[in-house]
Amino acid sequence: MNRKAAGLAFAGGLLALLLLAALHVLRPDLEPSSHVISEYALGLHAWLMAASFLALAAGCAGTLAVLFPRLTTTAGRAGLISMSAAAVGLTLAAFYPMDPIATGHTNPSFSGQMHGVAAMIGNPGFMIGAVLLTIALRRTSGWAEVFVPLVVATILIWLSFAFMMTAIAGMSEGSTDMGAIGWPNRLLWAAYCSWVMLVAWPALKSR
């Protein structure tokens, strides 16, 4: 059971990363530096971005199955709850694409509103969950070898999110120019995927 769950977590993180990489080739019209990854869920090949969201949601679910029997501390259980919220947010993001940037923030569609809700659930859930679970895994048998990489991935998650928020704060009111938000947004996704794969690795290779 644990190895199957670990396999789901690792495969989910890897697939989410590979699908996003493929979209960079398939959608050269979206300049990576100035477009968020959610824009890939609009127009041509939109299903690939939806699949990427679902893949990482599955990766989070696999992570929960791997860690639930092992983490009994308050911090560990709180981290599992936060990561559950991340899985919910990612699933919502898959089914409710964002509105086109060109429409601005006026009169958002139901799908656009739900995508915003997904971001408000998923991002804090993953960010807080990554911190709490990384701390909890420090003293968990079998995870010592990946603890430092987990710390690095967690720091990258928080740094990339901070850079994203800085880019958003720099936007003028009513503007559709996202500035340089694209790269920190992609770094955030890569850090999410890497964190899930790192957590899964010790359980995946255990006998």
Secondary structure by P-SEA (a helix, b strand, c coil): caaaaaaaaaaaaaaaaaaaaaaaaaccccccccccccccccccaaaaaaaaaaaaaaaaaaaaaacccccccaaaaaaaaaaaaaaaaaaaaaaccccccccccccccaaaaaaaaaaaacaaaaaaaaaaaaaaaccccccccaaaaaaaaaaaaaaaaaaaaaaaaaccccccccccccaaaaaaaaaaaaaaaaaaccccccc
